[in-house]
Amino acid sequence: MALTVLLGTYLIKNRNSSVIGWLANLDLLALLFLLLQLFEMIGQKYYALVLAVALAIVGLAVILGLILSFVFLFVNAVIVWRKEGYSLSGSLTLIAGVGVVLVDILIFFNPINLPVPIQTFVMSFLTMLIAYLLLTVWNTLSSMLLYQIYFPRSNKDYIIILGAGLVDGHKVGRLLGGRINKGIEFYNKQIHKTNKHAKIVFSGGQGGDELVPESVAMRDYALEHGARGADTLIEDQSVNTLQNMKFSKALIDRDFGSEKARIAFVTSNYHTLRAGILAHEVGINAFGIGSKTPFYYLPNAVIREYLALVVMHKKFHIWMIGLMFIGSIVLGIGAWLGVM
């Protein structure tokens, strides 16, 4: 019960945190344990057995899915290359697929032929590292999915739309167009519902290969798709998400005359969680509205977001890896003493 209340509190008041996925999964585990205990208490062992078998089947399906996931990852990499061209960011699923193959080889063929203490250390460390990786990926995915459950009130003073790069140096592409369309959709919905005109802040600077700042191209696109010029502002200095939020906040504070403006931001659905965390860091009390992303693009995008979140919390992960390393040394020493 306490976990459920805590999760609800985070979702309502502070969803800009990757903790929500961890809380949701702990809540789910607690619920399953409670159901098993309940079945045992009322004497319905049959139902408890059915639930246990169902969990075992799901667990087996997940394990098989992880083992064979390299097939999907390789296929997705080919699709992304065909649609988006070759690039490092477009090859993340390929890299992940190679990693899965290497892990499968390690598990099923055990190619490491070393003295027992060293092999114990290596295998222990790799096993814990892989388990930790899977756990953090799953909880990050849970956080990203839960973040999408957001029904913004129609009382916003400003809507920040985050840039995503221009096509051919001056055109709004499909990904960025989706963000702008989503922002305009909420902008029009609020006017229709409450007659309140929010100001749309287009946030994005000019890259080295771009002919105009992203924000200028975004505003021109928005004006062609129903936005009013009087309701637009341009932030044209930012080059990353943190600067998007920081510079947009400064612009809004100047325009509104205080720091009490009611704000929402719009970005691609896979990006809302990290953008929300960064918004919180710079003092923006706002949650994100996500625009749809083509399915073929999602795996690469999610992997990139996961890596960015790992870097964002690198101190915590370094500590955890350090503890795993120390634990593996202890196990290796134990194996060495066992063969003495």
VOPAGU-2260 file (C-alpha; in pm, 1 decimal, decimal comma):
REM VOPAGU-2260
SITE   aa  ch    i         X         Y         Z
SITE  MET   A    0       0,0       0,0       0,0
SITE  ALA   A    1     277,6     241,4      92,6
SITE  LEU   A    2     454,3     172,1    -237,3
SITE  THR   A    3     132,4     241,6    -430,4
SITE  VAL   A    4      79,2     571,4    -248,6
SITE  LEU   A    5     442,6     669,1    -310,1
SITE  LEU   A    6     415,0     581,3    -680,5
SITE  GLY   A    7      93,0     781,9    -711,5
SITE  THR   A    8     256,0    1078,7    -539,7
SITE  TYR   A    9     549,4    1069,4    -781,1
SITE  LEU   A   10     322,1    1042,8   -1086,2
SITE  ILE   A   11     109,8    1337,3    -975,0
SITE  LYS   A   12     366,5    1571,2    -823,0
SITE  ASN   A   13     715,2    1467,6    -936,8
SITE  ARG   A   14     700,9    1244,2   -1241,1
SITE  ASN   A   15    1023,0    1404,4   -1367,6
SITE  SER   A   16    1226,6    1121,2   -1217,9
SITE  SER   A   17    1346,2     779,7   -1333,4
SITE  VAL   A   18    1246,2     647,7    -988,6
SITE  ILE   A   19     886,4     593,6   -1106,8
SITE  GLY   A   20     980,4     276,2   -1297,0
SITE  TRP   A   21    1155,8     125,7    -994,7
SITE  LEU   A   22     858,4     207,7    -773,2
SITE  ALA   A   23     611,4      58,1   -1021,8
SITE  ASN   A   24     804,5    -268,5   -1050,7
SITE  LEU   A   25     849,3    -297,9    -674,1
SITE  ASP   A   26     477,1    -231,8    -640,7
SITE  LEU   A   27     401,8    -507,5    -892,7
SITE  LEU   A   28     627,3    -757,1    -712,9
SITE  ALA   A   29     464,0    -670,9    -381,4
SITE  LEU   A   30     118,9    -722,1    -536,8
SITE  LEU   A   31     213,7   -1064,2    -676,4
SITE  PHE   A   32     357,3   -1170,1    -341,2
SITE  LEU   A   33      39,8   -1048,7    -168,6
SITE  LEU   A   34    -178,3   -1250,4    -408,2
SITE  LEU   A   35      23,1   -1566,0    -341,1
SITE  GLN   A   36      -6,9   -1511,4      34,0
SITE  LEU   A   37    -379,9   -1443,1       0,9
SITE  PHE   A   38    -439,1   -1765,1    -192,5
SITE  GLU   A   39    -247,7   -1959,7      71,3
SITE  MET   A   40    -444,9   -1799,1     355,0
SITE  ILE   A   41    -785,7   -1880,7     208,6
SITE  GLY   A   42    -677,7   -2229,8     118,5
SITE  GLN   A   43    -691,1   -2184,9    -256,8
SITE  LYS   A   44    -360,5   -2355,2    -325,8
SITE  TYR   A   45    -480,7   -2440,9    -675,2
SITE  TYR   A   46    -500,1   -2073,7    -769,8
SITE  ALA   A   47    -163,6   -2005,0    -611,5
SITE  LEU   A   48     -17,3   -2288,7    -819,3
SITE  VAL   A   49    -176,5   -2148,7   -1136,1
SITE  LEU   A   50     -30,8   -1805,5   -1062,1
SITE  ALA   A   51     312,9   -1954,2    -993,2
SITE  VAL   A   52     302,0   -2152,9   -1320,3
SITE  ALA   A   53     190,7   -1842,5   -1510,7
SITE  LEU   A   54     480,6   -1644,4   -1364,5
SITE  ALA   A   55     720,3   -1925,5   -1457,8
SITE  ILE   A   56     589,6   -1926,3   -1816,3
SITE  VAL   A   57     622,4   -1549,3   -1841,4
SITE  GLY   A   58     973,8   -1568,8   -1697,1
SITE  LEU   A   59    1070,6   -1836,2   -1948,4
SITE  ALA   A   60     926,8   -1630,0   -2233,4
SITE  VAL   A   61    1126,6   -1327,2   -2118,0
SITE  ILE   A   62    1447,9   -1532,1   -2096,5
SITE  LEU   A   63    1395,9   -1677,9   -2445,6
SITE  GLY   A   64    1311,8   -1331,0   -2573,8
SITE  LEU   A   65    1637,6   -1193,3   -2433,2
SITE  ILE   A   66    1838,9   -1480,1   -2580,5
SITE  LEU   A   67    1685,7   -1438,8   -2927,5
SITE  SER   A   68    1648,9   -1059,9   -2921,1
SITE  PHE   A   69    1956,1   -1020,2   -3143,6
SITE  VAL   A   70    1739,6   -1126,1   -3441,7
SITE  PHE   A   71    1502,4    -831,6   -3391,1
SITE  LEU   A   72    1792,8    -595,8   -3320,4
SITE  PHE   A   73    1976,8    -691,4   -3640,7
SITE  VAL   A   74    1660,4    -659,5   -3851,8
SITE  ASN   A   75    1580,6    -322,3   -3698,0
SITE  ALA   A   76    1933,6    -196,5   -3770,7
SITE  VAL   A   77    1889,0    -281,0   -4141,3
SITE  ILE   A   78    1550,9    -101,3   -4150,5
SITE  VAL   A   79    1693,9     210,0   -3984,0
SITE  TRP   A   80    1988,0     217,0   -4227,2
SITE  ARG   A   81    1751,2     198,9   -4523,0
SITE  LYS   A   82    1525,6     476,4   -4395,0
SITE  GLU   A   83    1771,4     704,8   -4215,1
SITE  GLY   A   84    2111,2     621,7   -4366,0
SITE  TYR   A   85    2426,2     490,9   -4197,6
SITE  SER   A   86    2532,2     660,9   -3873,4
SITE  LEU   A   87    2655,7     570,0   -3527,4
SITE  SER   A   88    2323,8     670,3   -3368,3
SITE  GLY   A   89    2145,2     454,9   -3624,5
SITE  SER   A   90    2364,4     155,3   -3542,4
SITE  LEU   A   91    2283,2     123,7   -3172,0
SITE  THR   A   92    2052,4    -173,4   -3227,0
SITE  LEU   A   93    2328,3    -345,5   -3426,7
SITE  ILE   A   94    2575,5    -288,1   -3142,8
SITE  ALA   A   95    2318,0    -415,3   -2891,2
SITE  GLY   A   96    2255,7    -721,6   -3110,9
SITE  VAL   A   97    2626,7    -802,8   -3119,8
SITE  GLY   A   98    2632,2    -768,3   -2741,4
SITE  VAL   A   99    2343,8   -1015,3   -2707,4
SITE  VAL   A  100    2525,7   -1266,5   -2931,0
SITE  LEU   A  101    2840,8   -1237,3   -2719,6
SITE  VAL   A  102    2641,1   -1289,4   -2400,4
SITE  ASP   A  103    2468,8   -1595,0   -2551,2
SITE  ILE   A  104    2808,4   -1742,3   -2642,7
SITE  LEU   A  105    2934,7   -1673,0   -2290,8
SITE  ILE   A  106    2633,0   -1842,3   -2130,5
SITE  PHE   A  107    2603,4   -2149,4   -2352,0
SITE  PHE   A  108    2963,4   -2222,5   -2450,9
SITE  ASN   A  109    3167,4   -2078,8   -2160,8
SITE  PRO   A  110    3473,5   -2002,2   -2377,4
SITE  ILE   A  111    3671,3   -1858,2   -2085,0
SITE  ASN   A  112    3938,2   -2116,0   -1996,2
SITE  LEU   A  113    4127,0   -1977,2   -1699,0
SITE  PRO   A  114    4238,3   -2101,6   -1355,5
SITE  VAL   A  115    3937,6   -2161,2   -1131,2
SITE  PRO   A  116    3979,9   -1851,9    -905,7
SITE  ILE   A  117    4020,5   -1615,1   -1204,1
SITE  GLN   A  118    3735,7   -1778,4   -1396,2
SITE  THR   A  119    3513,2   -1750,4   -1089,0
SITE  PHE   A  120    3597,7   -1380,6   -1061,7
SITE  VAL   A  121    3538,9   -1311,9   -1433,3
SITE  MET   A  122    3215,2   -1511,2   -1460,2
SITE  SER   A  123    3078,0   -1367,9   -1135,6
SITE  PHE   A  124    3149,3   -1011,8   -1241,6
SITE  LEU   A  125    3005,4   -1058,6   -1590,4
SITE  THR   A  126    2694,3   -1232,5   -1453,5
SITE  MET   A  127    2625,8    -954,5   -1203,9
SITE  LEU   A  128    2698,4    -686,4   -1465,4
SITE  ILE   A  129    2458,7    -842,8   -1717,9
SITE  ALA   A  130    2188,7    -885,2   -1452,2
SITE  TYR   A  131    2234,5    -522,5   -1343,8
SITE  LEU   A  132    2217,4    -405,5   -1705,3
SITE  LEU   A  133    1892,7    -594,8   -1765,4
SITE  LEU   A  134    1743,5    -463,7   -1440,9
SITE  THR   A  135    1826,5    -100,4   -1517,4
SITE  VAL   A  136    1704,6    -131,5   -1877,8
SITE  TRP   A  137    1373,5    -277,9   -1761,1
SITE  ASN   A  138    1319,8     -11,0   -1496,4
SITE  THR   A  139    1415,0     265,2   -1738,7
SITE  LEU   A  140    1164,0     133,1   -1993,4
SITE  SER   A  141     901,3     119,5   -1719,2
SITE  SER   A  142     974,0     482,3   -1625,7
SITE  MET   A  143     952,2     593,9   -1988,4
SITE  LEU   A  144     619,3     417,3   -2038,8
SITE  LEU   A  145     466,4     543,9   -1714,4
SITE  TYR   A  146     570,5     898,4   -1799,0
SITE  GLN   A  147     336,6     888,2   -2099,4
SITE  ILE   A  148      35,2     868,7   -1866,6
SITE  TYR   A  149     -19,6    1243,5   -1844,4
SITE  PHE   A  150    -336,1    1445,4   -1898,6
SITE  PRO   A  151    -229,6    1811,8   -1883,1
SITE  ARG   A  152    -475,8    2071,2   -1757,6
SITE  SER   A  153    -582,0    2336,0   -2007,6
SITE  ASN   A  154    -437,7    2623,2   -1805,0
SITE  LYS   A  155     -88,6    2658,8   -1947,1
SITE  ASP   A  156      71,8    2997,2   -2004,0
SITE  TYR   A  157     355,7    2856,3   -2216,6
SITE  ILE   A  158     422,3    2548,1   -2427,3
SITE  ILE   A  159     790,0    2473,3   -2494,5
SITE  ILE   A  160     855,6    2268,9   -2809,5
SITE  LEU   A  161    1203,3    2116,5   -2821,6
SITE  GLY   A  162    1404,1    2108,1   -3144,3
SITE  ALA   A  163    1524,4    1790,0   -3313,0
SITE  GLY   A  164    1746,0    1900,9   -3602,4
SITE  LEU   A  165    1654,3    2016,9   -3953,1
SITE  VAL   A  166    1651,8    1824,5   -4280,4
SITE  ASP   A  167    1876,8    1961,7   -4556,3
SITE  GLY   A  168    1973,4    2246,2   -4324,0
SITE  HIS   A  169    1641,6    2431,7   -4337,3
SITE  LYS   A  170    1339,2    2198,5   -4348,5
SITE  VAL   A  171    1132,8    2053,9   -4065,3
SITE  GLY   A  172    1148,7    1674,7   -4087,1
SITE  ARG   A  173     901,5    1410,0   -3978,5
SITE  LEU   A  174    1028,0    1377,3   -3621,2
SITE  LEU   A  175    1037,5    1750,7   -3552,4
SITE  GLY   A  176     711,6    1804,2   -3739,0
SITE  GLY   A  177     545,6    1553,2   -3507,3
SITE  ARG   A  178     657,8    1753,9   -3204,6
SITE  ILE   A  179     528,3    2081,1   -3349,0
SITE  ASN   A  180     196,9    1927,0   -3453,3
SITE  LYS   A  181     150,3    1785,1   -3102,3
SITE  GLY   A  182     222,8    2124,5   -2950,5
SITE  ILE   A  183     -24,1    2298,6   -3181,7
SITE  GLU   A  184    -283,4    2031,3   -3105,0
SITE  PHE   A  185    -262,3    2106,8   -2732,6
SITE  TYR   A  186    -248,4    2482,0   -2802,3
SITE  ASN   A  187    -573,8    2465,9   -3004,1
SITE  LYS   A  188    -739,7    2228,6   -2757,0
SITE  GLN   A  189    -673,3    2471,1   -2471,9
SITE  ILE   A  190    -815,8    2764,7   -2670,2
SITE  HIS   A  191   -1126,1    2563,0   -2758,3
SITE  LYS   A  192   -1176,7    2445,1   -2400,4
SITE  THR   A  193   -1090,4    2754,9   -2194,1
SITE  ASN   A  194   -1029,0    3031,1   -2451,6
SITE  LYS   A  195    -682,4    3070,1   -2301,8
SITE  HIS   A  196    -401,3    3139,6   -2550,1
SITE  ALA   A  197     -72,9    2989,7   -2440,8
SITE  LYS   A  198     248,2    3120,5   -2591,2
SITE  ILE   A  199     449,1    2861,3   -2783,0
SITE  VAL   A  200     824,5    2872,4   -2724,8
SITE  PHE   A  201    1021,4    2718,0   -3011,3
SITE  SER   A  202    1354,5    2608,8   -2868,4
SITE  GLY   A  203    1656,4    2522,0   -3081,7
SITE  GLY   A  204    1975,8    2692,3   -3200,1
SITE  GLN   A  205    2156,3    2676,5   -3531,8
SITE  GLY   A  206    2379,6    2376,3   -3592,7
SITE  GLY   A  207    2697,0    2389,3   -3796,5
SITE  ASP   A  208    2523,7    2228,7   -4096,1
SITE  GLU   A  209    2200,9    2429,5   -4068,7
SITE  LEU   A  210    2114,9    2739,8   -4271,1
SITE  VAL   A  211    1875,7    2883,0   -4011,3
SITE  PRO   A  212    1818,9    2826,7   -3638,2
SITE  GLU   A  213    1588,5    2532,2   -3569,4
SITE  SER   A  214    1350,4    2756,6   -3375,7
SITE  VAL   A  215    1298,5    2985,6   -3676,7
SITE  ALA   A  216    1216,5    2694,5   -3906,2
SITE  MET   A  217     989,6    2551,9   -3635,3
SITE  ARG   A  218     796,8    2876,0   -3598,1
SITE  ASP   A  219     751,0    2910,0   -3975,4
SITE  TYR   A  220     617,2    2553,9   -3986,4
SITE  ALA   A  221     382,7    2624,4   -3693,0
SITE  LEU   A  222     245,5    2941,5   -3854,9
SITE  GLU   A  223     161,7    2736,2   -4162,7
SITE  HIS   A  224     -20,9    2483,6   -3943,9
SITE  GLY   A  225    -248,3    2703,7   -3734,3
SITE  ALA   A  226     -39,0    2887,0   -3473,6
SITE  ARG   A  227     -81,1    3265,3   -3430,7
SITE  GLY   A  228     228,9    3479,7   -3469,4
SITE  ALA   A  229     141,2    3679,4   -3157,7
SITE  ASP   A  230     149,3    3359,3   -2954,1
SITE  THR   A  231     502,8    3255,8   -3050,5
SITE  LEU   A  232     844,0    3309,5   -2896,7
SITE  ILE   A  233    1185,2    3199,5   -3025,8
SITE  GLU   A  234    1475,6    3062,8   -2823,2
SITE  ASP   A  235    1758,8    3026,7   -3075,2
SITE  GLN   A  236    2073,8    2968,4   -2867,3
SITE  SER   A  237    2039,8    2614,1   -2729,9
SITE  VAL   A  238    2232,7    2317,5   -2868,5
SITE  ASN   A  239    2110,2    2039,0   -2635,2
SITE  THR   A  240    1813,8    1949,8   -2414,7
SITE  LEU   A  241    1959,1    2101,3   -2097,9
SITE  GLN   A  242    2009,3    2433,2   -2277,2
SITE  ASN   A  243    1661,8    2404,4   -2431,6
SITE  MET   A  244    1519,1    2406,1   -2081,9
SITE  LYS   A  245    1758,6    2657,3   -1928,8
SITE  PHE   A  246    1730,6    2920,7   -2201,5
SITE  SER   A  247    1356,1    2870,0   -2247,2
SITE  LYS   A  248    1303,0    2926,9   -1875,3
SITE  ALA   A  249    1499,6    3252,5   -1888,5
SITE  LEU   A  250    1294,6    3366,7   -2188,3
SITE  ILE   A  251     963,6    3276,3   -2021,6
SITE  ASP   A  252    1056,6    3443,4   -1691,3
SITE  ARG   A  253    1136,0    3767,4   -1876,8
SITE  ASP   A  254     819,8    3753,8   -2086,2
SITE  PHE   A  255     586,1    3654,2   -1801,3
SITE  GLY   A  256     745,4    3886,0   -1546,4
SITE  SER   A  257     785,4    3620,2   -1278,5
SITE  GLU   A  258     880,9    3255,7   -1225,3
SITE  LYS   A  259     521,6    3142,5   -1168,8
SITE  ALA   A  260     417,7    3070,7   -1525,3
SITE  ARG   A  261     232,8    2742,9   -1586,7
SITE  ILE   A  262     431,0    2547,9   -1844,4
SITE  ALA   A  263     417,3    2225,6   -2042,4
SITE  PHE   A  264     680,3    2104,5   -2286,0
SITE  VAL   A  265     649,4    1891,8   -2598,1
SITE  THR   A  266     902,8    1649,1   -2737,2
SITE  SER   A  267     908,2    1297,5   -2884,9
SITE  ASN   A  268     751,4    1034,6   -2657,5
SITE  TYR   A  269    1079,8     849,3   -2598,3
SITE  HIS   A  270    1246,7    1175,0   -2491,8
SITE  THR   A  271     991,2    1308,8   -2242,7
SITE  LEU   A  272    1136,6    1143,3   -1931,1
SITE  ARG   A  273    1492,2    1272,1   -1973,0
SITE  ALA   A  274    1367,4    1613,6   -2083,3
SITE  GLY   A  275    1149,3    1626,7   -1772,1
SITE  ILE   A  276    1443,6    1541,6   -1547,0
SITE  LEU   A  277    1647,2    1820,9   -1706,0
SITE  ALA   A  278    1352,7    2062,3   -1677,1
SITE  HIS   A  279    1340,5    1987,7   -1304,9
SITE  GLU   A  280    1715,9    2047,3   -1277,3
SITE  VAL   A  281    1686,8    2403,8   -1412,3
SITE  GLY   A  282    1379,6    2486,2   -1202,3
SITE  ILE   A  283    1098,6    2442,4   -1454,8
SITE  ASN   A  284     788,5    2300,4   -1289,6
SITE  ALA   A  285     656,2    2131,3   -1601,8
SITE  PHE   A  286     575,5    1785,5   -1735,1
SITE  GLY   A  287     614,6    1663,7   -2090,6
SITE  ILE   A  288     368,0    1581,3   -2366,6
SITE  GLY   A  289     503,8    1319,2   -2606,1
SITE  SER   A  290     453,4    1308,0   -2981,3
SITE  LYS   A  291     441,4     973,0   -3160,0
SITE  THR   A  292     760,3     826,9   -3304,3
SITE  PRO   A  293     776,3     582,8   -3600,3
SITE  PHE   A  294     809,3     232,2   -3455,0
SITE  TYR   A  295    1120,7     144,5   -3656,1
SITE  TYR   A  296    1299,8     442,9   -3499,6
SITE  LEU   A  297    1203,2     365,4   -3137,7
SITE  PRO   A  298    1459,3      90,9   -3052,1
SITE  ASN   A  299    1756,8     312,0   -3143,8
SITE  ALA   A  300    1600,3     611,4   -2972,7
SITE  VAL   A  301    1525,8     418,6   -2652,3
SITE  ILE   A  302    1879,7     278,9   -2637,3
SITE  ARG   A  303    2018,5     629,5   -2681,4
SITE  GLU   A  304    1793,2     762,4   -2404,6
SITE  TYR   A  305    1896,5     478,3   -2174,0
SITE  LEU   A  306    2264,2     555,7   -2230,8
SITE  ALA   A  307    2202,4     926,6   -2172,1
SITE  LEU   A  308    2024,3     849,8   -1843,5
SITE  VAL   A  309    2312,5     622,5   -1737,4
SITE  VAL   A  310    2556,4     908,1   -1799,4
SITE  MET   A  311    2324,2    1144,3   -1611,6
SITE  HIS   A  312    2343,0     915,9   -1304,4
SITE  LYS   A  313    2697,0     791,7   -1366,0
SITE  LYS   A  314    2815,3     827,7   -1005,5
SITE  PHE   A  315    2547,8     588,7    -880,5
SITE  HIS   A  316    2625,3     334,2   -1154,4
SITE  ILE   A  317    3000,6     356,9   -1091,9
SITE  TRP   A  318    2940,4     280,9    -724,1
SITE  MET   A  319    2721,7     -17,3    -812,2
SITE  ILE   A  320    2976,0    -156,5   -1059,3
SITE  GLY   A  321    3246,5    -105,9    -799,2
SITE  LEU   A  322    3048,7    -310,3    -545,5
SITE  MET   A  323    2999,3    -585,7    -803,8
SITE  PHE   A  324    3372,9    -584,5    -875,2
SITE  ILE   A  325    3456,9    -615,8    -505,3
SITE  GLY   A  326    3199,8    -892,1    -461,1
SITE  SER   A  327    3349,7   -1082,2    -755,7
SITE  ILE   A  328    3696,9   -1051,7    -602,4
SITE  VAL   A  329    3563,7   -1198,3    -277,6
SITE  LEU   A  330    3408,3   -1490,2    -468,4
SITE  GLY   A  331    3733,1   -1541,0    -659,8
SITE  ILE   A  332    3930,1   -1550,1    -332,5
SITE  GLY   A  333    3678,2   -1798,7    -195,5
SITE  ALA   A  334    3729,5   -2022,1    -499,3
SITE  TRP   A  335    4109,9   -1991,6    -457,5
SITE  LEU   A  336    4088,4   -2094,3     -91,8
SITE  GLY   A  337    3865,3   -2383,9    -194,2
SITE  VAL   A  338    4128,3   -2530,8    -426,2
SITE  MET   A  339    4420,7   -2477,5    -185,9
